[in-house]
Amino acid sequence: MDLGILGQIHFNWEFVTGLLSIILIDLILAGDNAVVIAMAVRSLPRKQRNRGIAFGAGAAVVLRVVLTFFAAQLLQINFIKFIGGAVILWIAVKLFVEGAPQEEGHQEAKTLAQAVWIIIIADLTMSTDNVLAVAGASKGNLFLLLFGLALSIPFVVFTSNLLSMLMDKYPIIIYIGAAVLGRVGGEMMITDPFVVQLLHPAKWFQYSLELFCLVGVLVLGKLLVRRKISRAEQEYPKSKNTPPSA
């Protein structure tokens, strides 16, 4: 079947395996992006959550289309993944502090623009590996590549919606989400080309660093939450005990 600029489709075993591989890759890799989106929109009013998820998922796909043409080159540049991993760790701590269940009474309202901006920054740092995986599975077939990018939209939207609802009901998921982002950040940093050339890290070292970043995000997040609550409690009694004006 000739699809013009999208190339030709031959319904053979290679095409079918490429198609199934892309579906599986999207299912697996949509999770990281969905965690970021769900945690970023959790502080929004319920009416704005769907808009935040839609904008975030849309921005993610646009970024992936752009990154498709540069993915292989970007992954070879020293410090790109290292800096990206550090950004992911910062976002993980930030989202944990903003969404921590202990802070329900002191949460600050977040705007839609702030949530979408966090989603864009996080996806920009995480999407390169995702795009490269889909591009590899498509084996140069433009139709399969675009199919993989388009398919990621409903996966991310559905998973983000589900996670944001579950976070309201089961706040423990916020801990899990922050831990996942901590692991992703650690993995990106240790697999940066410069770090690999310098340290030649063994697998056990890579997994140890990922675990360290995972635990570090949760510990630092908890400390910042307690500090924030302590400050709020010091200010709250003052306003509560102020006698009403005559």
Backbone torsions as a table, in degrees:
resi	resn	phi	psi	omega
1	MET	NA	124.7	-178.6
2	ASP	-94.8	121.4	-179.4
3	LEU	-109.5	21.4	177.8
4	GLY	71.3	-123.3	-176.7
5	ILE	-67.6	-17.4	178.4
6	LEU	-80.9	-5.2	179.1
7	GLY	91.0	-165.9	-178.4
8	GLN	-110.2	146.4	177.7
9	ILE	-112.5	124.3	174.4
10	HIS	-115.5	116.3	-175.7
11	PHE	-77.1	68.7	178.1
12	ASN	-112.8	-175.8	-176.5
13	TRP	-64.3	-37.0	179.9
14	GLU	-63.0	-41.5	179.3
15	PHE	-66.0	-43.7	-178.0
16	VAL	-64.4	-44.3	179.7
17	THR	-65.6	-37.3	176.3
18	GLY	-63.8	-41.6	179.0
19	LEU	-63.4	-47.3	-179.9
20	LEU	-65.6	-36.8	179.0
21	SER	-63.8	-42.0	-179.5
22	ILE	-65.8	-41.3	177.7
23	ILE	-60.8	-44.4	-179.6
24	LEU	-65.6	-42.5	179.0
25	ILE	-61.0	-44.7	179.6
26	ASP	-63.0	-39.6	179.4
27	LEU	-62.7	-42.1	-177.2
28	ILE	-74.3	-47.3	-173.0
29	LEU	-79.7	-16.7	177.7
30	ALA	-66.1	-22.7	-175.8
31	GLY	-61.6	-46.0	-178.4
32	ASP	-60.9	-45.8	179.6
33	ASN	-65.6	-38.1	180.0
34	ALA	-64.9	-36.6	178.3
35	VAL	-62.1	-46.4	179.5
36	VAL	-60.7	-48.4	-177.3
37	ILE	-62.5	-46.3	-177.8
38	ALA	-62.1	-42.3	179.8
39	MET	-70.9	-33.5	-178.4
40	ALA	-70.8	-34.9	-176.3
41	VAL	-92.0	-5.1	-174.9
42	ARG	-61.4	-32.7	-178.2
43	SER	-83.1	-4.0	179.5
44	LEU	-79.7	154.7	170.7
45	PRO	-58.6	148.5	-174.4
46	ARG	-55.0	-36.6	-177.6
47	LYS	-66.2	-26.0	-178.1
48	GLN	-93.4	-8.7	-176.1
49	ARG	-62.6	-47.5	-178.2
50	ASN	-61.7	-37.5	177.1
51	ARG	-65.9	-41.5	178.3
52	GLY	-62.7	-41.8	178.8
53	ILE	-65.5	-43.5	-180.0
54	ALA	-63.8	-46.2	178.9
55	PHE	-64.1	-42.1	-179.1
56	GLY	-64.2	-45.2	179.1
57	ALA	-66.1	-39.7	178.1
58	GLY	-62.7	-44.0	178.5
59	ALA	-63.7	-36.9	179.3
60	ALA	-62.0	-42.3	-178.8
61	VAL	-69.4	-41.0	178.2
62	VAL	-60.2	-43.5	178.6
63	LEU	-61.8	-39.1	-178.9
64	ARG	-67.9	-36.3	177.2
65	VAL	-62.0	-44.3	179.5
66	VAL	-66.1	-45.0	-177.3
67	LEU	-67.5	-21.7	-179.9
68	THR	-54.4	-36.4	-175.8
69	PHE	-82.6	-10.5	-176.8
70	PHE	-126.5	1.0	-170.8
71	ALA	-56.5	-52.3	-176.2
72	ALA	-60.8	-40.5	-179.0
73	GLN	-69.8	-40.7	-177.6
74	LEU	-62.6	-38.8	-176.4
75	LEU	-68.1	-16.4	-178.9
76	GLN	-93.9	-6.9	-178.8
77	ILE	-82.9	127.8	-179.9
78	ASN	-59.9	140.1	173.1
79	PHE	75.8	-7.7	178.4
80	ILE	-62.1	-51.9	-179.6
81	LYS	-70.6	-33.3	179.3
82	PHE	-63.4	-47.9	178.7
83	ILE	-65.4	-41.5	178.0
84	GLY	-60.3	-41.4	177.9
85	GLY	-63.5	-40.0	178.0
86	ALA	-63.6	-39.2	177.6
87	VAL	-63.5	-41.6	178.7
88	ILE	-62.7	-40.0	177.8
89	LEU	-63.0	-41.7	178.3
90	TRP	-63.2	-43.7	179.5
91	ILE	-64.6	-39.3	179.5
92	ALA	-60.0	-45.8	179.3
93	VAL	-65.8	-43.4	-178.9
94	LYS	-60.3	-47.9	-178.7
95	LEU	-68.7	-33.4	177.3
96	PHE	-65.1	-45.1	-179.4
97	VAL	-63.7	-40.8	-177.9
98	GLU	-71.9	-28.6	-174.9
99	GLY	-110.1	3.8	-176.3
100	ALA	-59.1	134.4	-178.0
101	PRO	-61.2	-28.3	-179.4
102	GLN	-67.9	-13.9	-171.3
103	GLU	-106.2	13.5	-173.5
104	GLU	-51.7	-39.2	-176.2
105	GLY	-77.1	-10.8	-174.5
106	HIS	-123.7	16.2	-177.8
107	GLN	-67.0	139.0	175.8
108	GLU	-91.8	141.1	178.7
109	ALA	-67.4	136.8	179.3
110	LYS	-110.5	142.1	179.7
111	THR	-84.1	160.7	178.1
112	LEU	-60.6	-40.6	-179.4
113	ALA	-62.7	-40.6	179.1
114	GLN	-63.2	-43.3	-179.3
115	ALA	-64.1	-45.6	-179.2
116	VAL	-64.2	-38.0	179.8
117	TRP	-62.8	-43.3	177.6
118	ILE	-61.5	-42.0	-179.6
119	ILE	-62.7	-43.2	-178.8
120	ILE	-63.9	-46.3	-179.0
121	ILE	-62.2	-44.4	-179.5
122	ALA	-64.9	-43.8	-177.4
123	ASP	-69.5	-33.0	178.6
124	LEU	-61.4	-35.9	-178.5
125	THR	-83.2	-24.9	-175.3
126	MET	-98.5	-17.4	-168.6
127	SER	-78.2	-20.3	-174.5
128	THR	-60.2	-47.3	178.0
129	ASP	-62.2	-41.1	-179.2
130	ASN	-61.0	-46.9	-178.5
131	VAL	-63.1	-41.4	-178.8
132	LEU	-63.6	-37.5	179.1
133	ALA	-64.9	-45.5	178.7
134	VAL	-65.8	-41.3	179.8
135	ALA	-62.5	-38.8	178.6
136	GLY	-66.2	-39.9	-179.4
137	ALA	-70.2	-28.6	-178.9
138	SER	-75.2	-19.6	176.7
139	LYS	52.5	43.3	176.3
140	GLY	84.5	-2.8	179.6
141	ASN	-82.8	112.3	-176.1
142	LEU	-64.2	-35.3	178.5
143	PHE	-61.6	-47.3	179.6
144	LEU	-64.1	-38.0	179.6
145	LEU	-62.9	-49.1	179.6
146	LEU	-67.6	-34.1	176.6
147	PHE	-61.9	-43.3	179.4
148	GLY	-63.6	-41.2	179.0
149	LEU	-66.1	-43.3	-179.4
150	ALA	-67.5	-37.8	-177.9
151	LEU	-66.1	-26.0	-178.6
152	SER	-67.1	-23.6	-178.2
153	ILE	-61.5	-59.2	-179.0
154	PRO	-62.8	-33.7	178.4
155	PHE	-61.8	-48.1	-178.2
156	VAL	-66.5	-44.2	-178.7
157	VAL	-62.0	-48.7	-178.5
158	PHE	-62.7	-47.6	-178.5
159	THR	-64.8	-38.6	179.4
160	SER	-64.4	-45.1	177.9
161	ASN	-59.5	-46.4	-178.4
162	LEU	-63.1	-45.6	-178.9
163	LEU	-65.2	-40.6	-179.0
164	SER	-64.1	-36.3	177.2
165	MET	-70.8	-40.8	179.9
166	LEU	-67.0	-32.3	179.3
167	MET	-64.7	-32.9	176.6
168	ASP	-66.9	-39.2	-175.8
169	LYS	-84.9	-37.8	-178.1
170	TYR	-127.1	87.9	-176.9
171	PRO	-58.9	-17.8	178.7
172	ILE	-59.4	-24.3	-179.7
173	ILE	-64.9	-26.9	177.2
174	ILE	-62.5	-41.1	176.7
175	TYR	-62.5	-43.7	-179.2
176	ILE	-64.0	-42.9	179.7
177	GLY	-62.1	-44.4	178.4
178	ALA	-64.0	-37.9	179.0
179	ALA	-65.3	-41.2	178.3
180	VAL	-60.9	-45.6	179.5
181	LEU	-65.7	-35.5	176.7
182	GLY	-62.5	-43.3	177.7
183	ARG	-63.9	-42.5	179.3
184	VAL	-61.7	-44.3	178.7
185	GLY	-60.9	-44.1	178.1
186	GLY	-63.4	-40.6	178.9
187	GLU	-63.6	-42.2	179.8
188	MET	-63.4	-41.4	-177.6
189	MET	-67.6	-43.1	-176.1
190	ILE	-75.7	-19.7	179.3
191	THR	-99.1	9.3	174.8
192	ASP	-62.7	138.3	-177.7
193	PRO	-52.2	-40.4	-179.0
194	PHE	-65.7	-43.4	-179.7
195	VAL	-64.9	-40.7	179.8
196	VAL	-63.3	-44.0	179.3
197	GLN	-66.4	-34.7	-176.5
198	LEU	-78.2	-44.2	-171.9
199	LEU	-105.7	-24.1	-173.6
200	HIS	47.5	56.2	-172.1
201	PRO	-65.0	135.9	173.7
202	ALA	-74.9	165.3	-177.4
203	LYS	-60.6	-39.8	-178.6
204	TRP	-63.4	-34.7	179.0
205	PHE	-69.7	-40.6	178.0
206	GLN	-61.4	-46.3	-179.4
207	TYR	-66.3	-34.8	178.4
208	SER	-65.5	-40.8	178.8
209	LEU	-66.8	-40.7	177.9
210	GLU	-60.4	-42.2	177.9
211	LEU	-65.2	-40.6	178.7
212	PHE	-61.2	-44.8	179.6
213	CYS	-66.8	-38.4	177.9
214	LEU	-59.3	-51.8	-179.3
215	VAL	-68.3	-38.5	-178.8
216	GLY	-61.1	-40.2	177.9
217	VAL	-60.8	-44.9	-178.7
218	LEU	-67.4	-43.2	-178.8
219	VAL	-65.8	-49.3	-180.0
220	LEU	-62.8	-41.0	178.3
221	GLY	-60.4	-44.0	179.2
222	LYS	-62.9	-41.9	180.0
223	LEU	-63.3	-42.3	179.8
224	LEU	-68.9	-35.3	177.3
225	VAL	-64.2	-45.9	179.4
226	ARG	-62.6	-39.3	178.1
227	ARG	-64.7	-41.0	-179.5
228	LYS	-67.3	-41.9	179.0
229	ILE	-65.4	-40.8	179.6
230	SER	-60.3	-43.3	178.6
231	ARG	-64.3	-42.7	-179.2
232	ALA	-64.1	-38.2	-179.5
233	GLU	-69.6	-30.1	177.8
234	GLN	-71.3	-32.9	-179.5
235	GLU	-84.6	-35.0	-174.3
236	TYR	-62.5	-46.5	180.0
237	PRO	-60.3	-32.9	-179.8
238	LYS	-62.5	-44.5	-179.9
239	SER	-73.3	-30.6	-178.6
240	LYS	-72.7	-35.2	-175.9
241	ASN	-89.0	-1.3	179.3
242	THR	-69.2	123.4	-177.7
243	PRO	-64.1	141.8	-179.7
244	PRO	-63.5	146.4	179.7
245	SER	-73.0	146.5	-176.8
246	ALA	-70.0	NA	NA
